């Protein structure tokens, strides 16, 4: 808050700590402190959050990016680089010719995932969607113009002809409804419940995505999704029951908790 109020980084503030500051800066800091005392998240107060080295604009109405979602991006990127060899290269199709890599970020929220993918893979096609108009306003600020943004309920947002995608990635609402009340006050009181509440068992949106994603994935395409730590077995079961995936597995987060589903669509589905 000091950095934001005074317009300088902490090193400058430390080296110039005896200098007189403008009254306006003191007023800005005072207003920020009052908001923080009221429980408002720091990221909302300063208007941004760091995500994978990017400054992502955030505010009321949009989920604040978290380290768990950075790990989701890292897993996806690692898999893509295995396939491509380098960010600037394209995937090879079954016919042997090159095709442009195509990403879809479902439940994009602030657009942090789509923004990162667009920067990391500059020759790719990136699309993102969300049901919330407020979230898409932030996504529009955070994503480069070439990212296509769609509003709607999951895959219903995708216009005909936009599919298929090589990679679908999502950080959907996945917190079980009964856990919402036990979240930190600044989360449950300020961040949008629409982006948090995953239904009774946390699987409402997760199950839908697992079931509907194959229609929008290219043969051999990949689905990466962040899930609740207690839903690993349920997510694997849903992937198996769909009959659409030839591979599906759960990866753990940095706290060794089940956190990510990776599923690969069958070539002949």
DOZAZA-57502 format. One record per residue (C-alpha): chain; residue in three letters; x, y, z; residue number from 0. Coordinates in steps of 0.1 Angstrom, whole numbers. Layout:
DOZAZA-57502
<r><c>A</c><r>ALA</r><east>X</east><north>Y</north><up>Z</up><k>NUM</k></r>
...
end
This chain:
DOZAZA-57502
<r><c>A</c><r>UNK</r><east>0</east><north>0</north><up>0</up><k>0</k></r>
<r><c>A</c><r>UNK</r><east>29</east><north>23</north><up>7</up><k>1</k></r>
<r><c>A</c><r>UNK</r><east>43</east><north>17</north><up>-28</up><k>2</k></r>
<r><c>A</c><r>UNK</r><east>10</east><north>23</north><up>-44</up><k>3</k></r>
<r><c>A</c><r>UNK</r><east>2</east><north>54</north><up>-24</up><k>4</k></r>
<r><c>A</c><r>UNK</r><east>35</east><north>71</north><up>-29</up><k>5</k></r>
<r><c>A</c><r>UNK</r><east>42</east><north>59</north><up>-64</up><k>6</k></r>
<r><c>A</c><r>UNK</r><east>76</east><north>43</north><up>-56</up><k>7</k></r>
<r><c>A</c><r>UNK</r><east>89</east><north>8</north><up>-48</up><k>8</k></r>
<r><c>A</c><r>UNK</r><east>100</east><north>-2</north><up>-14</up><k>9</k></r>
<r><c>A</c><r>UNK</r><east>137</east><north>3</north><up>-20</up><k>10</k></r>
<r><c>A</c><r>UNK</r><east>131</east><north>39</north><up>-30</up><k>11</k></r>
<r><c>A</c><r>UNK</r><east>109</east><north>44</north><up>1</up><k>12</k></r>
<r><c>A</c><r>UNK</r><east>136</east><north>30</north><up>24</up><k>13</k></r>
<r><c>A</c><r>UNK</r><east>163</east><north>51</north><up>9</up><k>14</k></r>
<r><c>A</c><r>UNK</r><east>142</east><north>83</north><up>10</up><k>15</k></r>
<r><c>A</c><r>UNK</r><east>125</east><north>76</north><up>43</up><k>16</k></r>
<r><c>A</c><r>UNK</r><east>133</east><north>111</north><up>58</up><k>17</k></r>
<r><c>A</c><r>UNK</r><east>119</east><north>130</north><up>28</up><k>18</k></r>
<r><c>A</c><r>UNK</r><east>86</east><north>149</north><up>32</up><k>19</k></r>
<r><c>A</c><r>UNK</r><east>58</east><north>134</north><up>11</up><k>20</k></r>
<r><c>A</c><r>UNK</r><east>28</east><north>151</north><up>-5</up><k>21</k></r>
<r><c>A</c><r>UNK</r><east>-4</east><north>154</north><up>15</up><k>22</k></r>
<r><c>A</c><r>UNK</r><east>-23</east><north>137</north><up>-13</up><k>23</k></r>
<r><c>A</c><r>UNK</r><east>-1</east><north>106</north><up>-9</up><k>24</k></r>
<r><c>A</c><r>UNK</r><east>-9</east><north>105</north><up>29</up><k>25</k></r>
<r><c>A</c><r>UNK</r><east>-46</east><north>108</north><up>21</up><k>26</k></r>
<r><c>A</c><r>UNK</r><east>-44</east><north>79</north><up>-4</up><k>27</k></r>
<r><c>A</c><r>UNK</r><east>-26</east><north>57</north><up>21</up><k>28</k></r>
<r><c>A</c><r>UNK</r><east>-52</east><north>66</north><up>48</up><k>29</k></r>
<r><c>A</c><r>UNK</r><east>-80</east><north>56</north><up>25</up><k>30</k></r>
<r><c>A</c><r>UNK</r><east>-63</east><north>23</north><up>17</up><k>31</k></r>
<r><c>A</c><r>UNK</r><east>-58</east><north>16</north><up>54</up><k>32</k></r>
<r><c>A</c><r>UNK</r><east>-95</east><north>21</north><up>61</up><k>33</k></r>
<r><c>A</c><r>UNK</r><east>-105</east><north>-2</north><up>33</up><k>34</k></r>
<r><c>A</c><r>UNK</r><east>-80</east><north>-29</north><up>46</up><k>35</k></r>
<r><c>A</c><r>UNK</r><east>-93</east><north>-25</north><up>82</up><k>36</k></r>
<r><c>A</c><r>UNK</r><east>-128</east><north>-32</north><up>68</up><k>37</k></r>
<r><c>A</c><r>UNK</r><east>-115</east><north>-65</north><up>55</up><k>38</k></r>
<r><c>A</c><r>UNK</r><east>-112</east><north>-57</north><up>18</up><k>39</k></r>
<r><c>A</c><r>UNK</r><east>-85</east><north>-78</north><up>1</up><k>40</k></r>
<r><c>A</c><r>UNK</r><east>-52</east><north>-61</north><up>-5</up><k>41</k></r>
<r><c>A</c><r>UNK</r><east>-54</east><north>-69</north><up>-42</up><k>42</k></r>
<r><c>A</c><r>UNK</r><east>-87</east><north>-51</north><up>-46</up><k>43</k></r>
<r><c>A</c><r>UNK</r><east>-73</east><north>-21</north><up>-28</up><k>44</k></r>
<r><c>A</c><r>UNK</r><east>-42</east><north>-17</north><up>-50</up><k>45</k></r>
<r><c>A</c><r>UNK</r><east>-61</east><north>-29</north><up>-81</up><k>46</k></r>
<r><c>A</c><r>UNK</r><east>-39</east><north>-57</north><up>-92</up><k>47</k></r>
<r><c>A</c><r>UNK</r><east>-24</east><north>-91</north><up>-84</up><k>48</k></r>
<r><c>A</c><r>UNK</r><east>8</east><north>-108</north><up>-96</up><k>49</k></r>
<r><c>A</c><r>UNK</r><east>2</east><north>-139</north><up>-117</up><k>50</k></r>
<r><c>A</c><r>UNK</r><east>31</east><north>-157</north><up>-134</up><k>51</k></r>
<r><c>A</c><r>UNK</r><east>50</east><north>-124</north><up>-135</up><k>52</k></r>
<r><c>A</c><r>UNK</r><east>21</east><north>-105</north><up>-150</up><k>53</k></r>
<r><c>A</c><r>UNK</r><east>3</east><north>-76</north><up>-133</up><k>54</k></r>
<r><c>A</c><r>UNK</r><east>-34</east><north>-87</north><up>-135</up><k>55</k></r>
<r><c>A</c><r>UNK</r><east>-61</east><north>-60</north><up>-128</up><k>56</k></r>
<r><c>A</c><r>UNK</r><east>-86</east><north>-72</north><up>-102</up><k>57</k></r>
<r><c>A</c><r>UNK</r><east>-114</east><north>-57</north><up>-82</up><k>58</k></r>
<r><c>A</c><r>UNK</r><east>-148</east><north>-65</north><up>-67</up><k>59</k></r>
<r><c>A</c><r>UNK</r><east>-166</east><north>-90</north><up>-89</up><k>60</k></r>
<r><c>A</c><r>UNK</r><east>-136</east><north>-110</north><up>-100</up><k>61</k></r>
<r><c>A</c><r>UNK</r><east>-117</east><north>-138</north><up>-83</up><k>62</k></r>
<r><c>A</c><r>UNK</r><east>-82</east><north>-130</north><up>-72</up><k>63</k></r>
<r><c>A</c><r>UNK</r><east>-56</east><north>-152</north><up>-89</up><k>64</k></r>
<r><c>A</c><r>UNK</r><east>-38</east><north>-177</north><up>-66</up><k>65</k></r>
<r><c>A</c><r>UNK</r><east>-6</east><north>-197</north><up>-66</up><k>66</k></r>
<r><c>A</c><r>UNK</r><east>-25</east><north>-230</north><up>-72</up><k>67</k></r>
<r><c>A</c><r>UNK</r><east>-36</east><north>-216</north><up>-105</up><k>68</k></r>
<r><c>A</c><r>UNK</r><east>-1</east><north>-207</north><up>-114</up><k>69</k></r>
<r><c>A</c><r>UNK</r><east>8</east><north>-244</north><up>-109</up><k>70</k></r>
<r><c>A</c><r>UNK</r><east>-21</east><north>-253</north><up>-133</up><k>71</k></r>
<r><c>A</c><r>UNK</r><east>-4</east><north>-231</north><up>-159</up><k>72</k></r>
<r><c>A</c><r>UNK</r><east>30</east><north>-246</north><up>-153</up><k>73</k></r>
<r><c>A</c><r>UNK</r><east>16</east><north>-281</north><up>-157</up><k>74</k></r>
<r><c>A</c><r>UNK</r><east>-1</east><north>-271</north><up>-190</up><k>75</k></r>
<r><c>A</c><r>UNK</r><east>29</east><north>-254</north><up>-203</up><k>76</k></r>
<r><c>A</c><r>UNK</r><east>52</east><north>-283</north><up>-195</up><k>77</k></r>
<r><c>A</c><r>UNK</r><east>29</east><north>-307</north><up>-214</up><k>78</k></r>
<r><c>A</c><r>UNK</r><east>26</east><north>-283</north><up>-244</up><k>79</k></r>
<r><c>A</c><r>UNK</r><east>64</east><north>-278</north><up>-246</up><k>80</k></r>
<r><c>A</c><r>UNK</r><east>68</east><north>-316</north><up>-246</up><k>81</k></r>
<r><c>A</c><r>UNK</r><east>46</east><north>-317</north><up>-277</up><k>82</k></r>
<r><c>A</c><r>UNK</r><east>59</east><north>-286</north><up>-294</up><k>83</k></r>
<r><c>A</c><r>UNK</r><east>95</east><north>-284</north><up>-284</up><k>84</k></r>
<r><c>A</c><r>UNK</r><east>94</east><north>-246</north><up>-281</up><k>85</k></r>
<r><c>A</c><r>UNK</r><east>67</east><north>-220</north><up>-275</up><k>86</k></r>
<r><c>A</c><r>UNK</r><east>69</east><north>-206</north><up>-310</up><k>87</k></r>
<r><c>A</c><r>UNK</r><east>64</east><north>-240</north><up>-327</up><k>88</k></r>
<r><c>A</c><r>UNK</r><east>31</east><north>-256</north><up>-336</up><k>89</k></r>
<r><c>A</c><r>UNK</r><east>16</east><north>-289</north><up>-328</up><k>90</k></r>
<r><c>A</c><r>UNK</r><east>19</east><north>-316</north><up>-355</up><k>91</k></r>
<r><c>A</c><r>UNK</r><east>-14</east><north>-329</north><up>-367</up><k>92</k></r>
<r><c>A</c><r>UNK</r><east>-19</east><north>-366</north><up>-375</up><k>93</k></r>
<r><c>A</c><r>UNK</r><east>-15</east><north>-358</north><up>-412</up><k>94</k></r>
<r><c>A</c><r>UNK</r><east>20</east><north>-345</north><up>-405</up><k>95</k></r>
<r><c>A</c><r>UNK</r><east>14</east><north>-309</north><up>-414</up><k>96</k></r>
<r><c>A</c><r>UNK</r><east>15</east><north>-281</north><up>-389</up><k>97</k></r>
<r><c>A</c><r>UNK</r><east>-15</east><north>-266</north><up>-372</up><k>98</k></r>
<r><c>A</c><r>UNK</r><east>-17</east><north>-235</north><up>-349</up><k>99</k></r>
<r><c>A</c><r>UNK</r><east>-21</east><north>-244</north><up>-313</up><k>100</k></r>
<r><c>A</c><r>UNK</r><east>-55</east><north>-235</north><up>-300</up><k>101</k></r>
<r><c>A</c><r>UNK</r><east>-64</east><north>-229</north><up>-263</up><k>102</k></r>
<r><c>A</c><r>UNK</r><east>-97</east><north>-224</north><up>-245</up><k>103</k></r>
<r><c>A</c><r>UNK</r><east>-98</east><north>-210</north><up>-210</up><k>104</k></r>
<r><c>A</c><r>UNK</r><east>-131</east><north>-218</north><up>-193</up><k>105</k></r>
<r><c>A</c><r>UNK</r><east>-143</east><north>-198</north><up>-164</up><k>106</k></r>
<r><c>A</c><r>UNK</r><east>-116</east><north>-173</north><up>-172</up><k>107</k></r>
<r><c>A</c><r>UNK</r><east>-124</east><north>-147</north><up>-144</up><k>108</k></r>
<r><c>A</c><r>UNK</r><east>-98</east><north>-120</north><up>-146</up><k>109</k></r>
<r><c>A</c><r>UNK</r><east>-84</east><north>-136</north><up>-177</up><k>110</k></r>
<r><c>A</c><r>UNK</r><east>-51</east><north>-144</north><up>-159</up><k>111</k></r>
<r><c>A</c><r>UNK</r><east>-47</east><north>-178</north><up>-175</up><k>112</k></r>
<r><c>A</c><r>UNK</r><east>-56</east><north>-166</north><up>-210</up><k>113</k></r>
<r><c>A</c><r>UNK</r><east>-33</east><north>-136</north><up>-207</up><k>114</k></r>
<r><c>A</c><r>UNK</r><east>-4</east><north>-158</north><up>-196</up><k>115</k></r>
<r><c>A</c><r>UNK</r><east>-10</east><north>-184</north><up>-224</up><k>116</k></r>
<r><c>A</c><r>UNK</r><east>-12</east><north>-156</north><up>-250</up><k>117</k></r>
<r><c>A</c><r>UNK</r><east>22</east><north>-142</north><up>-238</up><k>118</k></r>
<r><c>A</c><r>UNK</r><east>39</east><north>-175</north><up>-235</up><k>119</k></r>
<r><c>A</c><r>UNK</r><east>27</east><north>-189</north><up>-268</up><k>120</k></r>
<r><c>A</c><r>UNK</r><east>26</east><north>-159</north><up>-291</up><k>121</k></r>
<r><c>A</c><r>UNK</r><east>17</east><north>-178</north><up>-322</up><k>122</k></r>
<r><c>A</c><r>UNK</r><east>-12</east><north>-196</north><up>-306</up><k>123</k></r>
<r><c>A</c><r>UNK</r><east>-50</east><north>-190</north><up>-308</up><k>124</k></r>
<r><c>A</c><r>UNK</r><east>-64</east><north>-182</north><up>-273</up><k>125</k></r>
<r><c>A</c><r>UNK</r><east>-101</east><north>-180</north><up>-264</up><k>126</k></r>
<r><c>A</c><r>UNK</r><east>-116</east><north>-175</north><up>-230</up><k>127</k></r>
<r><c>A</c><r>UNK</r><east>-152</east><north>-174</north><up>-216</up><k>128</k></r>
<r><c>A</c><r>UNK</r><east>-170</east><north>-167</north><up>-184</up><k>129</k></r>
<r><c>A</c><r>UNK</r><east>-207</east><north>-163</north><up>-174</up><k>130</k></r>
<r><c>A</c><r>UNK</r><east>-199</east><north>-131</north><up>-155</up><k>131</k></r>
<r><c>A</c><r>UNK</r><east>-199</east><north>-98</north><up>-174</up><k>132</k></r>
<r><c>A</c><r>UNK</r><east>-180</east><north>-82</north><up>-145</up><k>133</k></r>
<r><c>A</c><r>UNK</r><east>-153</east><north>-108</north><up>-148</up><k>134</k></r>
<r><c>A</c><r>UNK</r><east>-151</east><north>-104</north><up>-186</up><k>135</k></r>
<r><c>A</c><r>UNK</r><east>-146</east><north>-66</north><up>-182</up><k>136</k></r>
<r><c>A</c><r>UNK</r><east>-114</east><north>-74</north><up>-162</up><k>137</k></r>
<r><c>A</c><r>UNK</r><east>-104</east><north>-101</north><up>-187</up><k>138</k></r>
<r><c>A</c><r>UNK</r><east>-107</east><north>-75</north><up>-215</up><k>139</k></r>
<r><c>A</c><r>UNK</r><east>-83</east><north>-53</north><up>-196</up><k>140</k></r>
<r><c>A</c><r>UNK</r><east>-58</east><north>-81</north><up>-189</up><k>141</k></r>
<r><c>A</c><r>UNK</r><east>-57</east><north>-100</north><up>-222</up><k>142</k></r>
<r><c>A</c><r>UNK</r><east>-42</east><north>-88</north><up>-254</up><k>143</k></r>
<r><c>A</c><r>UNK</r><east>-66</east><north>-80</north><up>-282</up><k>144</k></r>
<r><c>A</c><r>UNK</r><east>-60</east><north>-112</north><up>-301</up><k>145</k></r>
<r><c>A</c><r>UNK</r><east>-76</east><north>-132</north><up>-272</up><k>146</k></r>
<r><c>A</c><r>UNK</r><east>-112</east><north>-140</north><up>-281</up><k>147</k></r>
<r><c>A</c><r>UNK</r><east>-136</east><north>-134</north><up>-252</up><k>148</k></r>
<r><c>A</c><r>UNK</r><east>-171</east><north>-150</north><up>-250</up><k>149</k></r>
<r><c>A</c><r>UNK</r><east>-198</east><north>-147</north><up>-224</up><k>150</k></r>
<r><c>A</c><r>UNK</r><east>-220</east><north>-176</north><up>-214</up><k>151</k></r>
<r><c>A</c><r>UNK</r><east>-224</east><north>-207</north><up>-193</up><k>152</k></r>
<r><c>A</c><r>UNK</r><east>-193</east><north>-228</north><up>-200</up><k>153</k></r>
<r><c>A</c><r>UNK</r><east>-194</east><north>-243</north><up>-235</up><k>154</k></r>
<r><c>A</c><r>UNK</r><east>-227</east><north>-226</north><up>-243</up><k>155</k></r>
<r><c>A</c><r>UNK</r><east>-206</east><north>-194</north><up>-247</up><k>156</k></r>
<r><c>A</c><r>UNK</r><east>-186</east><north>-208</north><up>-276</up><k>157</k></r>
<r><c>A</c><r>UNK</r><east>-200</east><north>-198</north><up>-310</up><k>158</k></r>
<r><c>A</c><r>UNK</r><east>-205</east><north>-226</north><up>-336</up><k>159</k></r>
<r><c>A</c><r>UNK</r><east>-173</east><north>-232</north><up>-357</up><k>160</k></r>
<r><c>A</c><r>UNK</r><east>-149</east><north>-220</north><up>-330</up><k>161</k></r>
<r><c>A</c><r>UNK</r><east>-141</east><north>-255</north><up>-319</up><k>162</k></r>
<r><c>A</c><r>UNK</r><east>-121</east><north>-278</north><up>-318</up><k>163</k></r>
<r><c>A</c><r>UNK</r><east>-94</east><north>-268</north><up>-293</up><k>164</k></r>
<r><c>A</c><r>UNK</r><east>-61</east><north>-285</north><up>-286</up><k>165</k></r>
<r><c>A</c><r>UNK</r><east>-60</east><north>-275</north><up>-250</up><k>166</k></r>
<r><c>A</c><r>UNK</r><east>-89</east><north>-267</north><up>-226</up><k>167</k></r>
<r><c>A</c><r>UNK</r><east>-78</east><north>-253</north><up>-193</up><k>168</k></r>
<r><c>A</c><r>UNK</r><east>-101</east><north>-243</north><up>-164</up><k>169</k></r>
<r><c>A</c><r>UNK</r><east>-101</east><north>-230</north><up>-129</up><k>170</k></r>
<r><c>A</c><r>UNK</r><east>-139</east><north>-235</north><up>-123</up><k>171</k></r>
<r><c>A</c><r>UNK</r><east>-159</east><north>-230</north><up>-91</up><k>172</k></r>
<r><c>A</c><r>UNK</r><east>-150</east><north>-261</north><up>-70</up><k>173</k></r>
<r><c>A</c><r>UNK</r><east>-154</east><north>-253</north><up>-33</up><k>174</k></r>
<r><c>A</c><r>UNK</r><east>-181</east><north>-274</north><up>-18</up><k>175</k></r>
<r><c>A</c><r>UNK</r><east>-210</east><north>-252</north><up>-7</up><k>176</k></r>
<r><c>A</c><r>UNK</r><east>-207</east><north>-263</north><up>29</up><k>177</k></r>
<r><c>A</c><r>UNK</r><east>-171</east><north>-250</north><up>31</up><k>178</k></r>
<r><c>A</c><r>UNK</r><east>-179</east><north>-215</north><up>19</up><k>179</k></r>
<r><c>A</c><r>UNK</r><east>-188</east><north>-203</north><up>54</up><k>180</k></r>
<r><c>A</c><r>UNK</r><east>-155</east><north>-215</north><up>68</up><k>181</k></r>
<r><c>A</c><r>UNK</r><east>-134</east><north>-196</north><up>42</up><k>182</k></r>
<r><c>A</c><r>UNK</r><east>-113</east><north>-166</north><up>53</up><k>183</k></r>
<r><c>A</c><r>UNK</r><east>-136</east><north>-135</north><up>59</up><k>184</k></r>
<r><c>A</c><r>UNK</r><east>-120</east><north>-115</north><up>32</up><k>185</k></r>
<r><c>A</c><r>UNK</r><east>-127</east><north>-143</north><up>7</up><k>186</k></r>
<r><c>A</c><r>UNK</r><east>-163</east><north>-151</north><up>15</up><k>187</k></r>
<r><c>A</c><r>UNK</r><east>-173</east><north>-115</north><up>21</up><k>188</k></r>
<r><c>A</c><r>UNK</r><east>-156</east><north>-100</north><up>-9</up><k>189</k></r>
<r><c>A</c><r>UNK</r><east>-148</east><north>-124</north><up>-37</up><k>190</k></r>
<r><c>A</c><r>UNK</r><east>-177</east><north>-135</north><up>-60</up><k>191</k></r>
<r><c>A</c><r>UNK</r><east>-195</east><north>-167</north><up>-48</up><k>192</k></r>
<r><c>A</c><r>UNK</r><east>-202</east><north>-175</north><up>-84</up><k>193</k></r>
<r><c>A</c><r>UNK</r><east>-165</east><north>-182</north><up>-89</up><k>194</k></r>
<r><c>A</c><r>UNK</r><east>-162</east><north>-202</north><up>-57</up><k>195</k></r>
<r><c>A</c><r>UNK</r><east>-192</east><north>-224</north><up>-50</up><k>196</k></r>
<r><c>A</c><r>UNK</r><east>-190</east><north>-257</north><up>-67</up><k>197</k></r>
<r><c>A</c><r>UNK</r><east>-222</east><north>-272</north><up>-53</up><k>198</k></r>
<r><c>A</c><r>UNK</r><east>-227</east><north>-297</north><up>-26</up><k>199</k></r>
<r><c>A</c><r>UNK</r><east>-196</east><north>-318</north><up>-33</up><k>200</k></r>
<r><c>A</c><r>UNK</r><east>-176</east><north>-293</north><up>-53</up><k>201</k></r>
<r><c>A</c><r>UNK</r><east>-182</east><north>-313</north><up>-85</up><k>202</k></r>
<r><c>A</c><r>UNK</r><east>-211</east><north>-295</north><up>-102</up><k>203</k></r>
<r><c>A</c><r>UNK</r><east>-191</east><north>-275</north><up>-127</up><k>204</k></r>
<r><c>A</c><r>UNK</r><east>-162</east><north>-299</north><up>-127</up><k>205</k></r>
<r><c>A</c><r>UNK</r><east>-184</east><north>-328</north><up>-138</up><k>206</k></r>
<r><c>A</c><r>UNK</r><east>-201</east><north>-307</north><up>-165</up><k>207</k></r>
<r><c>A</c><r>UNK</r><east>-167</east><north>-297</north><up>-180</up><k>208</k></r>
<r><c>A</c><r>UNK</r><east>-154</east><north>-333</north><up>-179</up><k>209</k></r>
<r><c>A</c><r>UNK</r><east>-186</east><north>-345</north><up>-196</up><k>210</k></r>
<r><c>A</c><r>UNK</r><east>-189</east><north>-317</north><up>-223</up><k>211</k></r>
<r><c>A</c><r>UNK</r><east>-152</east><north>-310</north><up>-231</up><k>212</k></r>
<r><c>A</c><r>UNK</r><east>-147</east><north>-338</north><up>-256</up><k>213</k></r>
<r><c>A</c><r>UNK</r><east>-172</east><north>-322</north><up>-280</up><k>214</k></r>
<r><c>A</c><r>UNK</r><east>-148</east><north>-292</north><up>-281</up><k>215</k></r>
<r><c>A</c><r>UNK</r><east>-115</east><north>-310</north><up>-280</up><k>216</k></r>
<r><c>A</c><r>UNK</r><east>-96</east><north>-321</north><up>-311</up><k>217</k></r>
<r><c>A</c><r>UNK</r><east>-86</east><north>-358</north><up>-312</up><k>218</k></r>
<r><c>A</c><r>UNK</r><east>-59</east><north>-364</north><up>-286</up><k>219</k></r>
<r><c>A</c><r>UNK</r><east>-66</east><north>-329</north><up>-271</up><k>220</k></r>
<r><c>A</c><r>UNK</r><east>-60</east><north>-322</north><up>-235</up><k>221</k></r>
<r><c>A</c><r>UNK</r><east>-81</east><north>-310</north><up>-206</up><k>222</k></r>
<r><c>A</c><r>UNK</r><east>-64</east><north>-295</north><up>-175</up><k>223</k></r>
<r><c>A</c><r>UNK</r><east>-86</east><north>-284</north><up>-146</up><k>224</k></r>
<r><c>A</c><r>UNK</r><east>-81</east><north>-272</north><up>-110</up><k>225</k></r>
<r><c>A</c><r>UNK</r><east>-103</east><north>-291</north><up>-85</up><k>226</k></r>
<r><c>A</c><r>UNK</r><east>-110</east><north>-294</north><up>-48</up><k>227</k></r>
<r><c>A</c><r>UNK</r><east>-84</east><north>-313</north><up>-28</up><k>228</k></r>
<r><c>A</c><r>UNK</r><east>-111</east><north>-339</north><up>-18</up><k>229</k></r>
<r><c>A</c><r>UNK</r><east>-124</east><north>-345</north><up>-53</up><k>230</k></r>
<r><c>A</c><r>UNK</r><east>-95</east><north>-363</north><up>-70</up><k>231</k></r>
<r><c>A</c><r>UNK</r><east>-112</east><north>-397</north><up>-70</up><k>232</k></r>
<r><c>A</c><r>UNK</r><east>-145</east><north>-382</north><up>-81</up><k>233</k></r>
<r><c>A</c><r>UNK</r><east>-129</east><north>-364</north><up>-110</up><k>234</k></r>
<r><c>A</c><r>UNK</r><east>-111</east><north>-396</north><up>-121</up><k>235</k></r>
<r><c>A</c><r>UNK</r><east>-144</east><north>-415</north><up>-119</up><k>236</k></r>
<r><c>A</c><r>UNK</r><east>-162</east><north>-389</north><up>-140</up><k>237</k></r>
<r><c>A</c><r>UNK</r><east>-135</east><north>-390</north><up>-166</up><k>238</k></r>
<r><c>A</c><r>UNK</r><east>-137</east><north>-427</north><up>-168</up><k>239</k></r>
<r><c>A</c><r>UNK</r><east>-175</east><north>-429</north><up>-170</up><k>240</k></r>
<r><c>A</c><r>UNK</r><east>-175</east><north>-404</north><up>-198</up><k>241</k></r>
<r><c>A</c><r>UNK</r><east>-157</east><north>-429</north><up>-221</up><k>242</k></r>
<r><c>A</c><r>UNK</r><east>-141</east><north>-401</north><up>-240</up><k>243</k></r>
<r><c>A</c><r>UNK</r><east>-106</east><north>-401</north><up>-225</up><k>244</k></r>
<r><c>A</c><r>UNK</r><east>-78</east><north>-425</north><up>-231</up><k>245</k></r>
<r><c>A</c><r>UNK</r><east>-57</east><north>-411</north><up>-202</up><k>246</k></r>
<r><c>A</c><r>UNK</r><east>-67</east><north>-393</north><up>-170</up><k>247</k></r>
<r><c>A</c><r>UNK</r><east>-47</east><north>-386</north><up>-139</up><k>248</k></r>
<r><c>A</c><r>UNK</r><east>-46</east><north>-363</north><up>-108</up><k>249</k></r>
<r><c>A</c><r>UNK</r><east>-16</east><north>-341</north><up>-101</up><k>250</k></r>
<r><c>A</c><r>UNK</r><east>-9</east><north>-327</north><up>-66</up><k>251</k></r>
<r><c>A</c><r>UNK</r><east>-3</east><north>-291</north><up>-57</up><k>252</k></r>
<r><c>A</c><r>UNK</r><east>28</east><north>-278</north><up>-38</up><k>253</k></r>
<r><c>A</c><r>UNK</r><east>12</east><north>-289</north><up>-5</up><k>254</k></r>
<r><c>A</c><r>UNK</r><east>8</east><north>-325</north><up>-18</up><k>255</k></r>
<r><c>A</c><r>UNK</r><east>-30</east><north>-322</north><up>-21</up><k>256</k></r>
<r><c>A</c><r>UNK</r><east>-49</east><north>-336</north><up>-50</up><k>257</k></r>
<r><c>A</c><r>UNK</r><east>-55</east><north>-304</north><up>-71</up><k>258</k></r>
<r><c>A</c><r>UNK</r><east>-54</east><north>-309</north><up>-109</up><k>259</k></r>
<r><c>A</c><r>UNK</r><east>-70</east><north>-332</north><up>-134</up><k>260</k></r>
<r><c>A</c><r>UNK</r><east>-53</east><north>-340</north><up>-167</up><k>261</k></r>
<r><c>A</c><r>UNK</r><east>-73</east><north>-359</north><up>-192</up><k>262</k></r>
<r><c>A</c><r>UNK</r><east>-65</east><north>-367</north><up>-229</up><k>263</k></r>
<r><c>A</c><r>UNK</r><east>-93</east><north>-373</north><up>-254</up><k>264</k></r>
<r><c>A</c><r>UNK</r><east>-93</east><north>-405</north><up>-273</up><k>265</k></r>
<r><c>A</c><r>UNK</r><east>-82</east><north>-402</north><up>-309</up><k>266</k></r>
<r><c>A</c><r>UNK</r><east>-113</east><north>-420</north><up>-322</up><k>267</k></r>
<r><c>A</c><r>UNK</r><east>-139</east><north>-405</north><up>-300</up><k>268</k></r>
end
